[in-house]
């Protein structure tokens, strides 16, 4: 189980890293290399999902929502405040910025998951809605994106619709 957990973490990180690499390659005009990075990222996702499934880490939606609420709440109440304190002590302003915006968005995620949990308690799905994510800070909004992101001040164009 320990090895599965380590493999899950590694594959998950590789997925995110390769997607970031793909974005950079795309921006530099290397479209085929970007596509290769995205293909490898998709494969890493398959591996991570397999490891998580074998570890018994995927439950029914009610349990998964509660796990998500607990994880997001831990992040904004404990993890990021601790990280912010250390970053401030060390004068790491960029790390502070990154931790701060993530902390603010984790609060939003917890709230959105709370809404989902309330619907699940009634054996209902959430009402149909669109979600948009800010490409600068990760702010996640339900419905229409704002003209200006309240977390990072990015314009409406920074928000991408989640399909």
QUIJO-V136388 format. One line per field, one symbol per residue. ss: DSSP state (H for helix, E for strand, C for the rest). burial: b if it has 24 or more other C-alpha atoms within 12 Angstrom, else e. A space follows every 10 residues. Layout:
ss=???
burial=???
//
This chain:
ss=CHHHHHHHHH HHHHHHHHHH HHHHHHHCCC HHHHHHHHHH HHHHHHHHHH HHHHCCCCCC HHHHHHHHHH HHHHHHHHHH HHHHHHHHHC CCHHHHHHHH HHHHHHHHHH HHHHHHHHHH HCCCCCCCCC EEEECCCCCE EECCCCCECC CCCCEHHHEE ECC
burial=eeeeeebbee bbebbeebbe bbbeeeeeee eeeeeebbeb beebbebbbe bbeeeeeeee ebeebbebbe ebbebbeeeb bebbeeeeee eeeeeeeebb bbbbbbbbbb bbbbebbeee eeeeeeeeee ebbbbbbbbb bbeebbeebe bbeeeeeebb eee
//
